């Protein structure tokens, strides 16, 4: 099986009670995101907000960005050797948010 990449075009993002993508809008479950971040023992509390282009906000510089991907079929995981164990992953299906 060859690698198939499915691109999901995102045009907006919102904080919500459930995560998902509908009509190009990425909804992010705030409670799940907070729980995931608080697994880090160095964090005592977290909160999230969305900053959009043109808004009067101050954001610290982003030093590194990893394209959001999810392996949905086939062996291995995404970004082997970086965020997962080394493995051959050149087959199956991967979804990518753009």
Secondary structure, 3 states (H helix, E strand, C coil): CCEEEEEECCCEEEEECCCEEECCEEEEEHHHHHHHHCCCCCCCCCCCCCCCCCCCCCCCCCCCCCCCEEEEECCCCCCECCCECCCCCCCEEEEEEC
